[in-house]
Structures are given as structure tokens and as C-alpha cells.
Amino acid sequence: MSGLARRFRGLPLRSRLALLVATAVAVAVAMAAAVCWFVVRDALVDSLDDSLNESRASDDWNNYVNRMIDGDGRCRRTIVEQNNASPNLLEQIVQVVDQTGGSCVVLGKQSLGLKQADTEVARREAPSAFHDATASDGTEYRVLTYPLDGTPYAVSLARPLSEVHDTLDNLTLLLSVVGGVGILGAGVAGLWVARTGLRPVDRLTEAVEHVARTEDLDLRIPVEGDDEIARLSESFNSMTASLASSRDLQQQLIADAGHELRTPLTSLRTNIELLARSEDTGRAIPPDDRRALLASVKAQMTELAALIGDLQELSRPDAGHGGAKVQVIALHDIVEAALDRARLRGPELTFTADLSPWYVRAEPAALERAVVNLLDNAVKFGPPGSAIEVALRAGELTVRDHGPGIPAEELPHVFDRFWRSPTARSLPGSGLGLSIVDRTVRQSGGEVTLGAADGGGTVASVRLPGAATPPPSELP
């Protein structure tokens, strides 16, 4: 059985569908034919039983019955003349059954095998009985046994079952021919249906093979209707569109990263070449200029390291930070730690904090980096001596600076990768900080927005789902 199953699974899908259709039709035809055969057989047997009852009640039959029994109660054989007898009589066997199980044939050339029902009728234990019996020559008969009034005997009246069998044989042949033609037609129809129904699958297969062969993600499959095949085509088109978008974003990221890396590398190479030329020529660079060159080299290396770190952060998978552990963390503690780092970077600024407890599910390192990026952005644009106001209330973190603000037409682009405001391109930074903030917050189930603050400056708002108290499992 397992070998047949493996062989079946090895067939092409069209052949399997055609075979399944033909099998289903064959089972249905076989069941219908079997029901038809049994119904016709029962009808023919009932008709034969009715014929036996009619023969029993006919005048011809009654004339012969009167001569079955001698005056002293013994049965005798009745001789039926071929030329004078009724045709119905010539087809029948008449046999007398006594109460002890004995019998004698009074009409016909063969004797019938007795059954218990025949003796029960002779003993008057049953009013009559219908059953099948086999004659001495092997011919099958349908038998009606009934009591003979006024005598201790019963009479078995039999007609050959060939009347039923011949009709059933013809019916079986007819059903076999019709069923065979139906099954063959079902197989052909199943193959046609499979070929027609799988044509969209063929187009989808060709499209997938084309994409695999050429990496052409612009290919789209025409969608017809709203069935499962249409839904599959729509899913394929959506998948290729997403892959094309991802590829474009990847190429854009590589191009933008190359552009951003070129600037610090060019400056770094220029400064190093100046230092190397000074060493090669023996012409010393003035101490102040040398310190400025070294400070520039250090700044460019710091910017380059920061840019590489940001690129590594963005290259991590969007789902789950590439497998980093998500856990319940205290957002207020994260913000407090980020504030400590921001105070070191902006000693000339004043930081105010109003932090209420709030617990969220996130990756600690990624969330702290996002908060640090927000604060760094505020430090970068906050004028010396100004204040940076940080608040955390009911799961909403706000960071407000008193800088020049962001023009309204630039707000839709602030979270784009490598985007930098024209007024801020002279400031240090890679243009990836806010993009990392946006991605981290979205991965934690929250949202981040930037807008103009009342009275000037910019306010960043981060909303994260959570609770003011940790879950019981996190309590000490």
C-alpha cells in the first residue's frame, strides 16, 4: 500500500487529478450500478412470486390439483401431455410434501430439494413460504410452498430462476458497458479539467522559474477572478513587489553608505597625507597646525566608527533584532542612563527630567541606543545655555529642545535613512540616528513623532505600550 502511495505521489499533478476524478466517478458508477442491480433483482423476484401466486389461483392449475391425490390420500404422478398442457405448466415443477419430510413430484421431470420451511407448511406451522431451491439437475428455482386444503400435505410450486438470471445478466452487461464508457469519459474530462484548471499554476511556475533564472523582480502575473489561484497570483505579485522594494532599499543603502563613508575617508586621507609628507620632506608642521590635524583625524575616525556602528544597527533583521532577547525593562531607568551620557556630551546645556515609572517589553541595548540618539539630536541643535526638557508620563517619552526647529516641509523626511536637513549638513552625524530610533520604537510596538514645540524648538515624542508596574513574574 505504501508503495502505491509513493508511486501515486510521484505522478504529475495533472495525472493525479485525472486519476482522482476517474476513481471518484468509478466509485459512484459502481455504487449506482450495484443499487440498480439489487433493485431490479428484487423487482424481478417479486414479479416471479406474483406469477407463482397467479399460477396457484388459475383454473388450469386447480384442474391438476384435483388429480394430485388419490382417494385414499396418496399422491400420484400426473402425466402432462406436451400437446395439451398449458405452457405455464410445462415450465413448472409441482411437488407434494408430507409432514414427515417426504415428497413426490407430481408435475415435472426433476425433484426439488426440500427445506425446513416446506415441512413447516405441511405441518401447518406456517401459512406459506417463498424460497429458492435447486432441482436434481442443478437448475435453480423459485418455490412457493402452501398447504393443500383437506389433506395432510403441502404443495411446492416452482418456476425456474433463469427468468430472473437472464435479465440480470443482460443488465450487468449493459451496466458494465455504460459504466466503462462513463469512467473513460470521466478520465478524459478529468485530464481536461486538470489541464485547464492548472493553467494559471503553469503561468505561476513559469514566472517563478523566470525570476529564479533572471532575478527580474518586476515581473507580474495577471490576476483573473477571486479564487484560490487568483489569491496565489496576488500573493506572488506582492512578494515580488516586496522583494523589489527591499532590493531597491538595499541598493540605496549601499549607495548612500558609500557616499557618507567617502566624506570622512577623504578628509582622513588628506590629513594623513599631510602628516606623511611632513615626515618625508623633513619640513615640520607648526605645533598648532599639527594638533589641529590630529584632532581632525581623531574626529573623522570617531565619525567613521559611529557611521559604521549605525550601518551595522540598520543591517540587523527587522524582526526581533536578529534574535536579541526581548524582556521587560524599566523605561525610566533607560532614560536616566541615557541622560547621564547626554550630560557628558552637552555640558553647556541644562537637562531637566520628570520621569514616571513605566515598564515595556523591548531589547535593552537597542532601546537605550534609540533614547541616546534622541537626546544626541537635541544636544546637537540646542544652543549653549539652553535647556533640554525630558519627561516620561503614562508611557509617553518627550524630549524637547530650544533649537532652531525643523521646517514643516522637512518633517516627513526626518526618519529617512541618510537624510539630513540642509541647515544641519555642516554638523557631525550620519543621518541615521532618527532612522534607528524609528525602527527600534516600531519593533517594540510603539510610535515616534517629531514636531514643532510651542515657543520654538523641536519636541520628539515616543509612545510605547507597557504598564506603570512590572508584571508579577518580574517582581523580586
C-alpha positions as CSV (number, residue, x, y, z in Angstrom):
1,M,0.0,0.0,0.0
2,S,2.8,2.4,0.9
3,G,4.5,1.5,-2.5
4,L,1.3,2.5,-4.3
5,A,1.1,5.7,-2.3
6,R,4.7,6.6,-3.2
7,R,4.0,5.8,-6.9
8,F,0.9,7.9,-6.8
9,R,2.7,10.9,-5.3
10,G,5.4,10.5,-8.0
11,L,2.9,11.2,-10.7
12,P,2.5,14.7,-12.2
13,L,-0.3,16.8,-10.6
14,R,-2.4,16.6,-13.8
15,S,-2.3,12.8,-13.8
16,R,-3.1,12.7,-10.1
17,L,-6.1,14.9,-10.6
18,A,-7.4,13.0,-13.6
19,L,-6.9,9.7,-11.7
20,L,-8.7,11.0,-8.7
21,V,-11.6,12.2,-10.9
22,A,-11.8,8.9,-12.7
23,T,-11.6,7.0,-9.4
24,A,-14.4,9.1,-7.9
25,V,-16.6,8.6,-10.9
26,A,-15.8,4.8,-11.0
27,V,-16.8,4.5,-7.3
28,A,-20.0,6.5,-8.0
29,V,-20.9,4.4,-11.1
30,A,-20.1,1.2,-9.2
31,M,-22.3,2.1,-6.3
32,A,-25.2,3.3,-8.7
33,A,-24.8,0.1,-10.7
34,A,-24.9,-2.1,-7.6
35,V,-28.0,-0.3,-6.3
36,C,-29.7,-0.6,-9.7
37,W,-28.8,-4.3,-9.9
38,F,-30.2,-5.1,-6.5
39,V,-33.4,-3.1,-7.1
40,V,-34.0,-4.8,-10.4
41,R,-33.3,-8.2,-8.9
42,D,-35.8,-7.7,-6.1
43,A,-38.4,-6.4,-8.6
44,L,-37.9,-9.5,-10.8
45,V,-38.1,-11.8,-7.8
46,D,-41.3,-10.1,-6.6
47,S,-42.7,-10.4,-10.1
48,L,-41.9,-14.1,-10.2
49,D,-43.5,-14.5,-6.8
50,D,-46.6,-12.8,-8.1
51,S,-46.6,-15.1,-11.1
52,L,-46.4,-18.2,-8.8
53,N,-49.4,-16.8,-6.8
54,E,-51.3,-16.3,-10.1
55,S,-50.5,-19.8,-11.2
56,R,-51.7,-21.2,-7.9
57,A,-55.0,-19.4,-8.4
58,S,-55.6,-20.3,-12.1
59,D,-58.2,-22.7,-13.4
60,D,-55.7,-24.8,-15.2
61,W,-53.8,-25.3,-12.0
62,N,-56.9,-26.2,-10.0
63,N,-57.8,-28.9,-12.5
64,Y,-54.4,-30.5,-12.0
65,V,-54.5,-30.1,-8.2
66,N,-57.7,-32.2,-8.1
67,R,-55.8,-35.2,-9.6
68,M,-52.7,-35.0,-7.4
69,I,-54.1,-37.0,-4.5
70,D,-55.7,-40.5,-4.7
71,G,-58.9,-41.2,-3.0
72,D,-57.1,-43.0,-0.2
73,G,-54.9,-39.9,0.4
74,R,-51.8,-41.0,-1.5
75,C,-50.2,-38.7,-4.1
76,R,-49.6,-39.9,-7.6
77,R,-47.7,-38.5,-10.5
78,T,-49.7,-36.5,-13.0
79,I,-48.7,-37.1,-16.6
80,V,-48.7,-33.9,-18.6
81,E,-49.2,-34.2,-22.3
82,Q,-46.9,-31.9,-24.3
83,N,-49.6,-31.1,-26.7
84,N,-52.4,-30.5,-24.3
85,A,-50.7,-28.8,-21.3
86,S,-50.6,-25.1,-20.6
87,P,-47.2,-23.5,-21.3
88,N,-47.1,-22.3,-17.7
89,L,-47.4,-25.9,-16.5
90,L,-44.6,-27.1,-18.7
91,E,-42.2,-24.6,-17.1
92,Q,-43.2,-25.5,-13.5
93,I,-42.4,-28.2,-11.0
94,V,-45.1,-29.4,-8.7
95,Q,-44.0,-31.4,-5.7
96,V,-46.1,-32.7,-2.8
97,V,-44.5,-32.6,0.7
98,D,-45.8,-34.6,3.6
99,Q,-45.5,-33.8,7.3
100,T,-42.6,-36.3,7.8
101,G,-40.3,-34.6,5.2
102,G,-41.1,-36.9,2.4
103,S,-42.1,-35.7,-1.1
104,C,-43.1,-36.8,-4.5
105,V,-43.1,-35.0,-7.8
106,V,-46.5,-34.8,-9.5
107,L,-45.5,-32.4,-12.3
108,G,-42.1,-32.0,-13.9
109,K,-39.1,-34.2,-14.6
110,Q,-36.9,-33.1,-11.6
111,S,-37.4,-33.2,-7.9
112,L,-36.8,-30.2,-5.6
113,G,-34.5,-30.2,-2.6
114,L,-36.7,-29.9,0.5
115,K,-36.2,-27.2,3.1
116,Q,-37.3,-26.8,6.7
117,A,-39.9,-24.2,5.6
118,D,-41.6,-26.8,3.3
119,T,-42.1,-29.3,6.2
120,E,-43.3,-26.5,8.5
121,V,-46.0,-25.5,5.9
122,A,-47.1,-29.2,5.7
123,R,-47.4,-29.4,9.5
124,R,-49.5,-26.1,9.3
125,E,-46.8,-24.4,11.4
126,A,-46.6,-21.6,8.7
127,P,-49.2,-20.4,6.3
128,S,-46.9,-20.5,3.2
129,A,-43.3,-19.9,2.3
130,F,-41.3,-18.5,-0.6
131,H,-37.7,-19.6,-1.1
132,D,-35.0,-20.6,-3.6
133,A,-34.3,-24.3,-4.3
134,T,-32.1,-26.4,-6.5
135,A,-33.6,-29.2,-8.6
136,S,-31.9,-32.6,-9.0
137,D,-30.4,-31.5,-12.3
138,G,-28.8,-28.4,-10.7
139,T,-31.3,-25.9,-12.0
140,E,-32.3,-23.1,-9.6
141,Y,-36.0,-22.5,-9.0
142,R,-38.2,-20.0,-7.1
143,V,-40.5,-22.0,-4.9
144,L,-43.9,-21.2,-3.3
145,T,-45.0,-23.8,-0.7
146,Y,-48.6,-23.7,0.6
147,P,-50.9,-26.1,2.4
148,L,-53.2,-28.3,0.4
149,D,-56.7,-27.9,2.0
150,G,-58.4,-31.1,3.1
151,T,-55.1,-33.2,3.1
152,P,-52.1,-33.6,5.4
153,Y,-49.9,-32.3,2.6
154,A,-48.3,-29.1,1.3
155,V,-47.7,-28.3,-2.3
156,S,-44.4,-26.8,-3.6
157,L,-45.0,-24.8,-6.8
158,A,-41.7,-23.9,-8.6
159,R,-40.6,-21.8,-11.6
160,P,-37.0,-21.6,-12.9
161,L,-34.9,-18.6,-11.8
162,S,-33.4,-18.4,-15.2
163,E,-36.2,-15.8,-16.0
164,V,-34.5,-13.6,-13.4
165,H,-30.9,-14.5,-14.1
166,D,-31.1,-13.9,-17.8
167,T,-32.5,-10.4,-17.3
168,L,-29.8,-9.7,-14.6
169,D,-27.1,-11.0,-16.9
170,N,-28.2,-8.6,-19.6
171,L,-28.5,-5.8,-17.1
172,T,-25.0,-6.5,-15.8
173,L,-23.6,-6.4,-19.3
174,L,-25.4,-3.1,-20.0
175,L,-24.2,-1.5,-16.8
176,S,-20.7,-2.6,-17.4
177,V,-20.6,-1.1,-20.8
178,V,-22.2,2.2,-19.7
179,G,-20.1,2.4,-16.6
180,G,-16.9,1.7,-18.5
181,V,-17.7,4.4,-21.1
182,G,-18.6,6.8,-18.2
183,I,-15.3,6.1,-16.3
184,L,-13.3,6.5,-19.5
185,G,-15.1,9.8,-20.3
186,A,-14.6,10.9,-16.7
187,G,-10.8,10.2,-17.0
188,V,-10.6,12.3,-20.2
189,A,-12.8,15.0,-18.7
190,G,-10.6,15.0,-15.5
191,L,-7.5,15.3,-17.6
192,W,-9.0,18.3,-19.5
193,V,-10.2,19.9,-16.2
194,A,-6.8,19.4,-14.6
195,R,-5.1,20.9,-17.6
196,T,-7.5,23.9,-17.8
197,G,-7.5,24.4,-14.0
198,L,-3.8,24.2,-13.6
199,R,-3.0,26.6,-16.5
200,P,-2.7,29.5,-14.0
201,V,-0.4,27.4,-11.9
202,D,1.7,26.8,-15.0
203,R,1.9,30.5,-15.5
204,L,2.9,31.0,-11.9
205,T,5.5,28.2,-12.2
206,E,7.0,29.8,-15.3
207,A,7.1,33.2,-13.5
208,V,8.9,31.7,-10.5
209,E,11.4,30.0,-12.8
210,H,11.9,33.2,-14.7
211,V,12.6,35.2,-11.5
212,A,14.9,32.5,-10.3
213,R,16.8,32.4,-13.6
214,T,16.9,36.2,-14.3
215,E,16.3,37.8,-10.9
216,D,13.8,40.0,-12.7
217,L,11.6,41.2,-9.8
218,D,9.5,43.5,-12.0
219,L,7.5,40.5,-13.4
220,R,3.8,40.5,-12.5
221,I,1.2,37.7,-13.1
222,P,-2.2,38.8,-14.5
223,V,-4.9,38.2,-11.8
224,E,-8.2,36.8,-13.0
225,G,-11.2,36.3,-10.7
226,D,-11.1,35.9,-7.0
227,D,-10.5,32.2,-6.5
228,E,-7.5,30.5,-4.8
229,I,-5.4,30.7,-7.9
230,A,-6.1,34.4,-8.1
231,R,-5.1,34.9,-4.5
232,L,-1.9,32.9,-5.1
233,S,-1.1,35.2,-8.0
234,E,-1.8,38.3,-5.9
235,S,0.5,36.9,-3.2
236,F,3.2,36.2,-5.7
237,N,2.9,39.7,-7.1
238,S,3.0,41.2,-3.6
239,M,6.1,39.0,-2.8
240,T,8.0,40.1,-5.9
241,A,7.0,43.8,-5.2
242,S,8.3,43.5,-1.7
243,L,11.5,41.8,-2.8
244,A,12.0,44.5,-5.5
245,S,11.4,47.2,-2.9
246,S,13.8,45.5,-0.5
247,R,16.4,45.2,-3.2
248,D,16.0,48.9,-4.1
249,L,16.3,49.9,-0.5
250,Q,19.4,47.8,-0.2
251,Q,21.0,49.3,-3.2
252,Q,20.0,52.8,-2.0
253,L,21.5,52.0,1.4
254,I,24.8,50.8,-0.2
255,A,24.9,53.9,-2.4
256,D,24.1,56.3,0.5
257,A,26.6,54.5,2.8
258,G,29.3,54.7,0.1
259,H,28.6,58.4,-0.2
260,E,28.6,59.0,3.5
261,L,31.8,57.0,4.0
262,R,33.6,58.8,1.3
263,T,33.5,62.2,3.1
264,P,35.2,61.2,6.3
265,L,37.6,58.9,4.4
266,T,38.6,61.7,2.0
267,S,39.2,64.1,4.9
268,L,41.1,61.4,6.8
269,R,43.3,60.6,3.9
270,T,44.0,64.2,3.2
271,N,45.1,64.8,6.8
272,I,47.2,61.7,6.9
273,E,48.9,62.6,3.6
274,L,49.8,66.0,5.0
275,L,51.3,64.3,8.1
276,A,53.2,61.8,5.9
277,R,54.5,64.5,3.5
278,S,55.8,66.4,6.5
279,E,57.7,63.3,7.7
280,D,59.0,62.5,4.2
281,T,60.2,66.0,3.4
282,G,61.5,66.8,6.9
283,R,59.5,70.0,7.0
284,A,57.8,70.1,10.3
285,I,54.3,71.3,10.6
286,P,53.7,74.0,13.2
287,P,52.7,72.5,16.5
288,D,49.2,74.2,16.5
289,D,48.6,73.0,12.9
290,R,49.8,69.5,13.9
291,R,47.5,69.4,16.9
292,A,44.6,70.6,14.6
293,L,45.4,67.9,12.1
294,L,45.5,65.2,14.7
295,A,42.3,66.4,16.3
296,S,40.7,66.3,12.8
297,V,42.0,62.8,12.2
298,K,40.5,61.7,15.6
299,A,37.2,63.4,14.8
300,Q,37.0,61.8,11.4
301,M,37.8,58.4,12.9
302,T,35.1,58.9,15.6
303,E,32.6,59.9,12.9
304,L,33.6,56.9,10.7
305,A,33.2,54.5,13.7
306,A,29.8,56.0,14.5
307,L,28.7,55.6,10.9
308,I,29.9,52.0,10.8
309,G,28.0,51.3,14.0
310,D,24.8,52.9,12.7
311,L,25.1,50.8,9.5
312,Q,25.6,47.6,11.5
313,E,22.5,48.5,13.5
314,L,20.4,49.1,10.4
315,S,21.7,45.9,8.8
316,R,20.2,43.7,11.5
317,P,17.0,41.9,10.7
318,D,13.8,43.9,11.3
319,A,12.1,41.1,13.3
320,G,13.4,40.6,16.8
321,H,16.7,42.4,16.3
322,G,18.2,39.3,14.7
323,G,17.4,37.1,17.7
324,A,18.2,39.6,20.5
325,K,16.4,38.8,23.7
326,V,13.3,40.9,24.4
327,Q,12.5,41.3,28.0
328,V,10.6,43.5,30.4
329,I,12.7,46.6,31.2
330,A,12.1,49.9,33.1
331,L,11.9,52.6,30.5
332,H,12.6,55.3,33.2
333,D,15.9,53.6,34.1
334,I,16.9,53.5,30.4
335,V,16.1,57.2,30.0
336,E,18.0,58.0,33.2
337,A,21.1,56.2,31.9
338,A,20.8,57.9,28.5
339,L,20.6,61.3,30.3
340,D,23.9,60.6,32.1
341,R,25.6,60.1,28.7
342,A,23.9,63.1,27.2
343,R,25.1,65.4,30.1
344,L,28.7,64.5,29.2
345,R,28.2,65.4,25.6
346,G,26.5,68.7,26.3
347,P,28.0,70.2,29.5
348,E,26.9,73.7,28.4
349,L,23.2,72.6,28.3
350,T,20.7,72.2,31.2
351,F,18.8,69.0,31.4
352,T,15.5,68.7,33.3
353,A,13.8,65.3,33.8
354,D,10.4,64.3,35.0
355,L,10.3,60.5,34.9
356,S,7.4,58.4,36.0
357,P,7.8,54.6,36.2
358,W,7.0,52.7,33.0
359,Y,7.8,49.1,32.1
360,V,7.9,47.9,28.5
361,R,8.9,44.8,26.5
362,A,12.0,45.5,24.4
363,E,15.7,44.8,23.9
364,P,17.5,46.9,26.5
365,A,20.6,47.8,24.4
366,A,18.6,48.8,21.3
367,L,16.1,50.9,23.3
368,E,18.8,52.7,25.1
369,R,20.6,53.4,21.9
370,A,17.3,54.9,20.5
371,V,16.9,57.1,23.5
372,V,20.5,58.2,23.3
373,N,20.0,59.1,19.7
374,L,17.0,61.3,20.6
375,L,19.0,63.1,23.2
376,D,22.0,63.5,21.0
377,N,19.8,65.1,18.4
378,A,18.5,67.5,21.0
379,V,22.1,68.2,22.2
380,K,23.2,68.8,18.6
381,F,20.6,71.5,17.9
382,G,20.3,73.0,21.4
383,P,22.0,76.4,21.7
384,P,24.5,76.8,24.5
385,G,22.9,77.7,27.8
386,S,19.5,76.4,26.7
387,A,17.5,73.6,28.4
388,I,16.6,70.2,27.2
389,E,13.4,69.0,28.8
390,V,12.8,65.3,29.2
391,A,9.5,63.8,30.5
392,L,8.1,60.3,30.8
393,R,4.4,60.2,31.7
394,A,2.0,57.3,31.2
395,G,4.2,55.6,28.6
396,E,4.9,58.8,26.5
397,L,8.5,60.0,26.5
398,T,9.0,63.6,25.2
399,V,12.4,65.3,24.5
400,R,12.1,69.0,23.9
401,D,15.0,71.3,22.8
402,H,15.0,75.1,22.2
403,G,16.9,75.0,19.0
404,P,16.0,76.4,15.6
405,G,13.3,73.8,15.0
406,I,12.6,71.8,11.8
407,P,10.7,73.4,8.9
408,A,7.3,71.9,8.2
409,E,8.3,70.8,4.7
410,E,11.2,68.7,6.1
411,L,9.2,66.8,8.8
412,P,8.1,64.0,6.5
413,H,11.8,63.1,5.8
414,V,13.3,63.2,9.3
415,F,13.2,59.4,9.7
416,D,14.6,58.6,6.3
417,R,18.0,56.9,6.1
418,F,20.9,59.3,5.5
419,W,18.5,62.3,5.2
420,R,20.0,65.5,6.7
421,S,18.4,68.9,6.8
422,P,20.3,71.4,4.6
423,T,20.8,73.6,7.7
424,A,22.5,70.7,9.6
425,R,24.8,69.2,7.0
426,S,27.7,71.1,8.4
427,L,27.1,69.4,11.8
428,P,28.6,66.0,12.7
429,G,26.4,63.0,12.2
430,S,25.5,60.3,9.7
431,G,21.8,60.9,9.1
432,L,20.9,57.5,10.5
433,G,20.2,58.3,14.2
434,L,16.5,59.1,13.8
435,S,16.1,56.2,11.4
436,I,17.4,53.9,14.1
437,V,15.0,55.4,16.6
438,D,12.0,54.9,14.3
439,R,12.9,51.3,13.6
440,T,13.6,50.4,17.3
441,V,10.4,52.0,18.5
442,R,8.3,50.3,15.8
443,Q,9.8,46.9,16.7
444,S,8.8,47.5,20.3
445,G,5.2,48.1,19.2
446,G,5.3,51.9,19.6
447,E,5.5,55.0,17.5
448,V,7.7,58.1,17.4
449,T,6.9,61.6,16.0
450,L,8.8,64.9,15.7
451,G,7.1,68.3,15.6
452,A,7.5,71.9,16.4
453,A,7.3,72.8,20.0
454,D,5.3,75.7,21.4
455,G,7.6,78.7,21.8
456,G,10.2,77.4,19.4
457,G,12.4,74.3,19.2
458,T,11.6,70.7,18.5
459,V,9.7,68.1,20.5
460,A,10.2,64.4,19.9
461,S,7.5,62.1,21.3
462,V,7.9,58.3,21.8
463,R,4.9,56.2,22.8
464,L,5.5,52.6,23.9
465,P,2.9,50.1,25.2
466,G,3.5,49.0,28.8
467,A,2.4,49.4,32.4
468,A,3.3,51.6,35.4
469,T,4.1,48.4,37.4
470,P,6.1,45.4,36.3
471,P,4.3,42.1,35.8
472,P,4.3,39.7,38.8
473,S,6.8,37.4,37.2
474,E,9.3,40.3,37.1
475,L,8.9,41.3,40.8
476,P,11.9,40.5,43.1
